[in-house]
Amino acid sequence: MVKLEDEIRQKKFSSPLQKAVINLIFTSNWVQHKQQEIFRTHGITVQQFNILRILKGQHPNGISGTEIKSRMLDRNSDVSRLLDRLAAKSLIERRTCPADKRASDIFITTDGLSLLERLTKYENEIDSVISLSPEEAELLSNLLDRARG
């Protein structure tokens, strides 16, 4: 096990809470980097994968870009640009919203569903980037929920 102190070469923290926050940020970035290595081989980013998963959950229905943004893990993402890139790869399709002609609904395409299906075989690899038992993962998840209040 490599400790945070060794990873960032910092031996002292002002408090256990400061260390926990720094460790959380560092570990989050580390997990995203590991996931990105997997997704890069399939030509997508972590944020694009997140959008495809959201759309798969809505399939066969569409969803607005605003609703996608509200469900994303990284809410600072430029959803319009991400959608443009996914559309250019034929992984999503935009259709004019019947209720509001100024708006578009976003749908996952057959190619998008196929890509997610191919990525399923990497699911364990994606999920196991953190080396925790199921019980430890549940505890961590509960602690993170609690930390957010």
N, C-alpha and C positions, 0 to 999 in steps of 0.2 A: 504494500500500500504506500503510495507516494502522498506525503502530507502537503497541505497547502503551503506551509512555510517554505518547503523545499521548492515547490513549483514556482512560486513568485519571489523567492529569495528574500523573504521578510520574516524575521524572527519574532517581532513583538507587534501586538495589536493593542489599541487603547482599551478594548473590552472584548469579552466573549461575543457580544452582539455585533461589534464591528467585524470580528473575524468571521462570524456566521454569514453576514451580508456579503462580504468580499468572497467567501467561499461559494456562496450561492451564485453570484455573478460569474465567477471564474468557471464553476462547474457547468452552468448554463451554456456559456460560450463553448466549452469543451465538448458538451453533448451535441450542440448544433454543428460544430466542425466535424465530428464523427459522422453525423447523419448526412451532412453535405457531401462527404466523400462517397457515400453510397448513392445518393441522388445524382451526383455529377455524372456518373457513368450512364445515367438514363436521360441526361440532358435537361434536368429540372433542378430547381432550388428547393430548399426547405419550405419557403413561403409558397411556392407554386404547388408543392405536394400538399400543403395545408389546404389550399383552395380546392384542389382536386378531391381531397377527402370530404370537405364540406359539401361540394357539389354531388359527390357520390351518395352522401346521406340524404340529399334532396331528390335524387334520381327516382322517377323520370321527370319530376317537376323542376322548374327553374327557380332561380333566386336572384334578387337584385344585388348589385355591387355593394350597396350600402349594408345590406344584411350580411354579405360575405365578410366585409370589413369588421362588423360587430362580433363575428364569431371567430375571427382569426386569433391565433396565438400571439402573433406579432402585430399589434394594432397600429404600429407606426409605418407599416408597409404601404407603399404606393400601389393600391389595389388596381387602379386603372392601368398602370404600366404592366403589372403582373398579368392582368387579364389580356392585355394586348399581346404579350409574349406567348401566353397559353393558346390564344386564338391563332397566332401565326404558326404554331406547331400543330394546329388542328385538334387540340386536346379539349377545347371548349368551343361553344357556339353562343353568339349573342343573337337574341330575337327581340323584336320590338314588343314591349309589354302591351297586351290588349287593353288594359284598363287605363294606361297612361302612355300615349304615343311618344312622349318625350323621353321615356325611360326604357331601359332594356332589361330583359331577364337573361340570366346566364345559365347555360345547360352544359353538362359534361357530355362529350361525344363518345362514340364507340371506341375511338382511339384512346381517349382519356381513361375510359374504363379498362381497356386492355393494358395500358401502362400500369394502372393501379394493381391489376391482377398479376402482372409480372413482378411488381414490387412486393407482393405478398410473400414470396419465397424469402425475401430479405427481412420480413417483419421481425422475426426473432433476433436477427442481427441488429436491427434498428433499435428494438426495445432493450436488448441486452448490453448496450453500450455502457450502462451503469451496472456494475457487478453487485447486485443485491438479490437476496432471496425474496420470494413473494411477500413474506411477512415484513421484511425490512422495507421493501418498496411501498407497502401499504402504510407503514409507520411514517416513512418520509412524506408520502402524499398527504397524510393527515396533518403532519407538522407544517407542511407548506400551506395547506388550506388555512390552518390556524394563524400562521404568520401573516397572511393577507387580511386577517380580521374577519 
